[in-house]
Structure formats: C-alpha cells, structure tokens
C-alpha cells in the first residue's frame, strides 16, 4: 500500500494526515497547536511551525507505526512573510496574513503604480491589502532596515516548511498568486512590482521557482481545500475558520479593480478567485465568551431567535477587516433596545459573519465567476455549528453541503502528493477517492433575505475607518 503525507499548517495549528494513495483511506492523523496571535501584530516563529509538525506527526503515530510515505505535500496559511539570510537563518518572526501593521503601505504601493488599483489588478490579479506579502515586504523595508539588509530570500509559510523538509526551495502557482508580485495571467513574477519596494535588488535571486500542479510539494490552504473537495466550475465554497473565505474555481484569470476579489490561481492549472474576510469564527468565539456560554450554547441561543435577530445587527470587524479594506475598524452592534435578548445578540453575531461573506459571493458574481451552477459547500470549523448551517442555507436560499471530511486542507495536500507519486492527473485522484460527500441542509424559503441583508448593509456603512499613508521618504 503506497502512502502519502499531507500537512495543513494553519494560523492556529498544524494537522498531519497519512492516507492510502490509491483509495484516500485515512491511515493516521495528528495535530499540534501554534502560538496564539492577535492583530494588529500577528507573528509566529517558523520554528514553531516545524516543532508543531514534528509533534503532529508523532501524535499521528506515523513513525511508531513504521509508515513511510512515498510523497508529502505541505499546505499552509497564505500570504505570510518568511525572510531568511544567506545562511538560511530566519531573520525575524513571520508576519502572518492577519497582521495589519502594513496597512499604511497599501495606499503607498497603490500610488506608486500608474493606474492605481486597476493597474495592480491587471498586473497580479489582485489589489494589494495588508494581508499580502508585498505590503509586508514594504513594511519591513521601511520599519526594520537592519533586518532588510540581511534579507537574502523571501518565502511563504508552505515554501519554508517544504524547504525544511526536503532541502529544496520552491513554491506553487496557487500560493504565489497571493503574494502581490506574481501574475496568474502570465505565470511570471512581476519584478517591476517588487522594484517599487526596492529597485536595486536582484529579486530573481530572492524568490523560489514556481512549479506546476503535479510538481509542487505544497500549496496555499484555500487551494488545498479545493483539492480536498474535488471542486468543479460552478461550485462555491464558504469557509468559516479564523478568517472567512468564499471561493470558486474558474477557467480564466480575474482582475477585480475594486479589490474585493483576489485573483488567485489554484493547484490544478485553473484559477481560484477568492474573497476573504478577517473575522469569522473568532467572532462567534468572542460572543460565546461575552454571553457566558460554550459554542453549542451559542448555537442554541441563535436558533431560538428569529431571522434578522429582531432588528439587532452586528458588523463583525472585531480585529479590523480585509474585505472591505478597513484594517483599523472595530465591531459595531446596532439596533439595541432595553428589551434586547441574549438570543438576538447571538443570532446577530452569526448573521453578521455570514452577511459579510455573502457580500463576497456577490463580488464573485460581479467578477464574472459562476457561483450558482453547482454545489454550495460549507467548510472549516464553523461547519459544525447548526446555527451557521441554518443561517447560510436560509440567506443563500440554497442547499448547503457540509462535507464529512473534517481536515480538507490536509486531505487536499494528500491528493496533491498522491498525484505526484502516481503520475495520475489530480482529477483522477479526486474521483478515485470519492471526495465531497456529506450532509445537506435545506433552506427555509420563508426567510426575508432582502430585509436581513439590507439591515446589515446599512449598518456596515456606519464604519468609515480609513488608512494612514506610508511615509513616502521610506
């Protein structure tokens, strides 16, 4: 039996799976936590990821059981900036996707390219925000000149982990497309964009080669989740984890000048337009704490309230927001009256998270992406919430499929490893493994969706936090 190893190094933890390469059957699984972070500064030492990987692998029993995977694939959180010196030593902690200290660099970068946001979208498929690697490089250049002077190579989290595992430095098109300096349309790095940060550097020597779908040893977490679902054009995924994402596969690159849709590539040779919000299950975690209940208790409260939460609305920008680009924003609870109930507040928390992602779904449609012709999947930790399932089904008026597989990112990494070791097409592996089976949730068509979303849209307009500009002398 040929075995493959799949790794998911997320913001919160590392998960390891070992699967049968032919059938996809799970053989072993383990996990280990990462250090907690809280924006605006969200950083982790890459060595903590490696330690978590080793612990997770041990907890899976892979070594004790004598399991010897034929191939491995590392999937990890997107956008994170890992910088190393000429000796391969990590210079400073990695800035993660949800670090917002580079927010001032966003307007600075936009202003340095003729055509602004539209030109950036055309150049690299996305309008850079604080999450992207290029804004973090800009931050490093202006904020830590001593660290910048040592910089020899720039990696993403999955690049660094795979390099540590194999000794070979490479990335893939999916993860590269989230940097802000690689073009999904042309399949090339855009050194001209990096030259905005520093024009005198030979950037070609600092960046990993971008491998093809069957060559790569890893990818970004969203790309791996798409692999683990066997996603087809017309399908759409709503992911509720620390962040929230809504994404779909597409046969053409996208370029949204409005900045809502990130024009990513996927791990199969197609594209993965995606909208990401900074606040998802962290919001419901916070409201469970505030209401003095556990997560099942929060579910019970939310399901006891009517759709629309009796006029209470939450704009859930608790730690700033990425879409819309409001890194300095905070949450706003609207519609409180003297008779407000815990049930209303609980319902408003979930509806606020979902409404933000439905705005993202609208943005994908506006970008020409088919998100209505296939299945609607709910994934991530939030999929276990009965209330999230209900709210998503009702507010989309669609049947929601909740996959049985819990660790889609690690599973998708195993798919990629299996395709590499067997030489089969990724689609052939996905079909052989029978991916995406799960429960379904039917919508309640009596819910006044327009009223709920209109109330949210009105409340969201109350937040008008702006960005400060980068010091142009940096």
N, C-alpha and C positions, 0 to 999 in steps of 0.2 A: 504494500500500500504506500503510494507516494504521498508525502505530507507537505503542507505549506504553512508558513507562519505569517500572520497578519497582525500589524500593530496599529493601534489608534492612540496617538499622543495628543490628547485634547488639552484644553485650558486647565481642567480640573484633575485629570488623572491619565495614566497610561493603561490601556487594556491590550492584552495579548490573547490571540486565538491560534490554535493549531487545528487544521482541517484536512480531511481527505481530499486530495487534489482532484480525484475523479468524480466524487459524489457530493462534495461540500459538507459531508457529515462532520459535526464538531467533535474533536478528539480531546481537546484540553482548552482551558480558559483561566486567566488570572488577571488581576488588576492591582494598581497601587496609586496612591494619591500624589498630586503635585502640590507645591506650596500655594496657599491661597493668595490671591491678589485682589486689589480694589482700585479701579481707576480714580483719579486721572493717571497715577503712575501704576502701571501693571507690568511687572517684570519678573522673570524667573531665570535662574541659573540653568543653562542647558545641561550641566552635570546632574541636576536634579531630575531631568527627564531620563537620562541614562540610568541613574540609580533606580528610578521608578520602573523602567523597562526590565532591569535585571530582577527586581522584586516580583514584578508581574509574571515574568517568565518562570521564576521559581515557584510562584503560587499556582501557576498552571501545571506544574509538575513535569514540564517538558524535559528537563534534564534528568530528573529522577526516573522518569519512565523510559529514558533512552530514546526519546523521539528525535529524529534527525531530519528536519525539514529540507526538502530539495530546493526550495526558494523562499525568500522572505520579501515582504513589502511593508514599508513604513508609511502610514498616513498620519498627518499631523495638522494642528491648527494652522490656518493660513496667515500670511502677511508678516509673521513675526520676524524681527531683525536679529540675526546672529552674525556678529563680526569677529573675525579671528585675525591674528597677526601672522607674520611669515613663518613662525614656528608651529602654527596650527593651534595656538592657545586662544581660548575665548577671551576677548578684551574686556568685556563688561556684560552684565546680565542682559538677556534677550528682552527687547521690548516686544510685548505681545500685541495682537490685533486690537485689543480693547484698551490699550494705553492711549490716552488722549493728550499727552503733553506736546505732541507735534501738531496740535490743532492750528497754531499760528502759522505753520509752514504751508498749510493748504492754500490759503489765498495768495501767499507769496509765490508758490510754484505756479498757480494758475495765471498770475500776472506776468510770468516770465515767458509764456508761450503765446505768440500771436494767434489770436482767435480764442484764447481763454479755454473755458470748459469744453466747447465744441471741438477745439483742436486737440485737447487731451483725449477726448473720447475717440476721435478718429485715429490718434496715434497709438493708443494702447488699449482701446476698448472700454475704458472706464475714466471717470473723473476722479482724481485722487482725493481721498479724505484722510483723516488722521489715522485710520486703520492701516493704510497701505504702507508697504516697505519704503517707498521712495520718500514719503513725508518723514519717516523715522530716520532715514539717512540724512535728510536735510536738517532735522533736529540735532542729530549727532554732530554734524559739521559745524553748526553754529554754537552748540552748547558745550561740547566736550572736545576741544581741539587736540588735547593730548591723546585721547583715545582715537580720534580721527587720524592722527599722524601715524598710529600703529596699524591702521586698517590695511589688511592685505587681501582678504576675501570676504564676500558677503554671502550668507546662506540663509535659507528658510529653515524652520524647525525640522521638517522632514528631510531636507538636504543634510543637515548636521547629523541627525540620528543615523541615516543610511551611511553617511561617510564614516561615522564612528564604528558602525557595524562591519562595513566592507572595506574601508580604506579608500574607496573610490568616490570622488566628488561629482555629483550630477544632480539634476533636477528634472521635472517633467513639465509638459506644457500646461497642465491644469494649475499647478502651484505657481509656476512662473507668471501666469496670466493675472495673478493677484498682487504683483509687485508694483505696478505702475510704471514699469520700464521694459516690458516685453509685450509684443504685439500679437494677439491671437490671429489677426488677419494675415499678417506677413510671416508669422512664425519666427520672428527675429527679435533680439534685444534692440532697444532703442537707446543707443549710446548718447544721442542728442538730448534725450530727456535727462539722463544721468549727468550730462555735462552742465545742466542748469544748476545742479548741486555743486559740482566741482568739475571744471572744464579741463584741468591739466592732467587728470588721472587717466591711465590706460584701463578703462573699465572692462575691456575684453579679458584681461588677465585676472579680474576680481570676481568674475561671475561663473557659475557652474554651467557646463554644457546642458542643453535641453534635449532629453531623449524622447523617443517615440513611445506610443502606448504599450507596446509589448517589450520595450527595452527597459523601461523605467523601474526603479526599485522603490517607488513610492509615489505619493501624490498628496494633494490637499484633502482635508477631511470631508468637505462637501462633495468633491469629485469621487472619493472612495464610497461615500454613502450612495451616490448614484449608481456605482458599480454593484453595490450590495443589493440594490433594488431591481436591477435589470431595467433601468429606466428607459422608456421609449419616447420618441417625439409625441407630444400631446399630453403626456403625463406631467403632473406637477407635484412637487414635494413641499410641504410645510414642516420645518424642523423647529422644535421647541427645546432648546438646550439653554446654556448660559446666555447665548445670543439666540435670536430668532432668524431663520432664513426661509425664503421661498425661492425655489429654482426649478428649472426645466431644461431638458436637452433640446438643442436646436441645431439645424443643419447649416446655419450661416452665422458668422460673427455679428455681434450687435455693437452699437455705439450710441449710447444714450447721453446726449449733451446735457440733459437735466441732472445727471449724476445719480439718479435713484438706482438704475440697473447697472451692475458691474458686468462687463462683457467678458466673462471668463471663458477659457477653454475647458473641455472635460478630459477624462483619461482614456477616451476611446478614439479620438481623432475628430470628434464633433465639438460642440460648444455648450457652455453651461451658464447662460445668463442668470444672474442671481441678485436678489435684494436681501440685504442683511440689516437687521435692527440690533442695537446693542443690548436691549433689555427684553428678556423673555422669562424663563423660569426663575431667574433671580428676583423678578417682581413678585411672583406668587409666593416664593420663599419668604420674602420680606413681609408680605401681608399676612401670611400664616403666623409669623412671629408676632406681628403687631396685634393680631386678633386672638393670640393665645391658643392656637390650635396647631395640630400637625397637618400634613398635606391632605390626608383623607378627610380630616375635619373641615379644611378649607373647601374641598370639593362639595361636601355635604351642605355647607352654608351657601355656596354659589348656586347649587342646583335647587335650593329652596327659594331663591329669588327669581322674579320674572325676567325674561329677556329685556334688556335695556336698564336693568337694575333700578327700576323706579325713578329714573332720571339722574342717578349718580353715574358719573363718568370719570375714568382715570386716564390721563395722558401719562404713559409709564416711562418717562425719560429719567429714571431714577439716577443713573450714572452718566448723564449726558446722552446724546443719541447720534447714531451714524446715519440713519435714513429716517427723517431728514437730517442733514448735516448740522447738528446743534450740540457740539461737544460740551458746552457749558450749561446746558439745560438741566432742569430738575423736574421731578414729577409734579403733576397738578391733579388734584381731586376736586371735581366740580359737581355742583348740584346738591350739596349737603343741606339738610334741614334738621330741625330739632328732633324729628322722629326717625332719623336715619337709622337703619338697622345694620348689624354685622353682616347679614345675608346680602344686603345691597352692596356693601363695600367689597365683599368677597367676589360677587359677580362682576362688579365694575373692574376689578383687578384683572380677571381673566379676559373680559371683553376688550379691555384696553390693549392687552398684548396682541390678541387676535386681530383687532381692527387695524393696528399698525402693520401687520403682515398682509392683511387684505389690501391695504394701500399699495403694498409691494406687488401683489398679484395684478392689480390694475396697471401698475407701471410696466410689468412684463407684457401685458396685452398691448399697451400703447407702443411698446418697442417692437411689435410685430411677432411676438413669440406665441405659439399655440399652447395655451394652458387650459383649454376647455375640451379638447378632443379625446382625452384619455382618462386615466385614473388620477385620483387625488389621494396622496399618501400623507399621513401624519406620523412623524418620526421624532426621535430624541426622547429625553427623559419625560417631557410633558405628555407623551403619548399614553402614559399610564394613568393620566388624570381623566376620570369620567367626565368631569366638567369641561375640560379643554376639548375633549372629543365632541361633546354636545354642542358647545359654542361654535366650534369650527364647522361642523356639519350644518347647523342652523344658519349661520351667517354667510355660508357659501351656497346654500341650497343644493348641496351635492352629497353623494355618498362618499364617506371618508373610509379609506382602507388603513387599518392600523396593522403594520406587519408584525408577524410573530417574532421575528428575529430582533433581539434587543440591541446587539452591537453591530449595527450596519456598517460603520466605518471600518472596524476590524474585519468584518466579513468581506467588504469590498476590497480591502487590502489583500485578503486571501485570494479573491477572484483574480486580482492582478498578478499575484505570484503564481497561481495555477496556470494562467495563460502563458506566462513567461516560461515556466518549466516544461509545459507540454507542447508549446508551439501552436496551440489552438487559438482561434480568434476569441476575444473577450466575450462576444455574444454567444459563442458555442459553450463556453464555460458557464455562463449565466443560465442558459437553457438547461444544461445538464444538471445544474444544482437546484432548479425549480424555485427560484427566488420570488420574493414579494407576496407570498401567501400570508393571510392574516384575517382578523376580524373586520367587519364592516359596520358602520354607523349610519343609519338613515336620517335625513334631515327632517325637522318639523317645519313644514311649509307654511304654517300659520304665523311664524315669527315675522314681525315687521322689520325686515332687514334694513330698509331705507332709513327708518327712524333711528335705529341704533347707530348706524354708520354716520348719519348726519349729525347726531349729537356728539360723536367722537370728533368728527372733522371740525365742528365749531369750537370744541374745547381745545383741540390741538393748535388752533390759531392763536390762542392766548399766550402761547410760548413764543417769544420772539428773541431768544438769546442769540447773540451774534458771535463772531470770531474776531480776535485781535490779529493784527498783521505781523508777519515775521520782520525782524529788524533787517532792513534792506542792506545794511552795511556788513552783515554776516557773510 
